[in-house]
Amino acid sequence: MMYTITRCSSALLIILCLGALRPVSSQNIFDSLHSAEYANFLFLSGNYKLAIEEYERLYFQHTLSEDQALRLVLSYRYDKRPQFALKRLLMLWDEPQAASPEVLREYLVLQTMLGSYGRVLEHVRGKTILTDQERKFFEASALMLQQDFNEAFRFLEPVYATSPVLANYYHLSAEALNMRYKSPFLSGMMSAIIPGSGKIYTGEWQDGLISLLFVASTAWQSYRGFEKNGVGSPYGWIMGAVSAGFYAGNIYGSVKSANKYNVVKRNNISLRVQATFHHHIH
């Protein structure tokens, strides 16, 4: 009798255990709900590459919500793939300007990052669902990034006090307008008169002195050759040709040095503008 009771108890215990395990074994960890939870976890953890895979899975399952769709686009951008982000955004929303403010904002961020400044200005200067502050930010960003500092300064002057980012743009535009550039023509003329002086004018002291030394030394060697052996001196002609080559190269190098100086100055402003823009959009 005791043996029978024990056997029945054991069988009942096994049945109960199997019943408890049944929901777990039938659970699908790859369904839409779990994929969405996992994708959101990856996104918030900063693992954008894997988040993209999970959000794309939801997209192909036709279960992607609008918030998840926006996070898919953001994941591409945060993964430094703005072209893919814009392509996916336009596949998800045919008319971003008619979607939510968040979608339109991301659309303008991507267009700005990809250099479509005219398109950005067209959107923000027309009828828009953006706030006035966002409109000002995108218009100022487009003007500054395309280095239209005159227009940017005029636009920012009456509004720069309304936000820190606009104030930063305003000061950068003023700095760009007050920046002193080097004249390539003047640099070349200076080196034509005194070899190397054009490079010294652009701040390249070492190169300027080397140019002066090479031109002067080869010209002197040419003079010594002609003085010693007359105008038929091969050495004089060879050193004269070398000196003429250094002289012409010194003029060309001085013009190039002035252009390089100006590019570096402009790029310094542009890098600070880009840093301001990227800091704000994150």
QUILINBEL-V228140 format. One record per helix or strand. SS is the DSSP state (alpha for helix, beta for strand). FROM is the first residue (numbers start at 1). LEN is the number of residues. If there is no record, write none. Layout:
ss;from;len
SS;FROM;LEN
SS;FROM;LEN
//
This chain:
ss;from;len
alpha;2;24
alpha;32;14
alpha;48;13
alpha;66;13
alpha;82;11
alpha;96;3
alpha;101;13
alpha;117;9
alpha;132;14
alpha;149;9
alpha;160;3
alpha;164;15
alpha;184;10
alpha;197;5
alpha;205;25
alpha;234;48
//
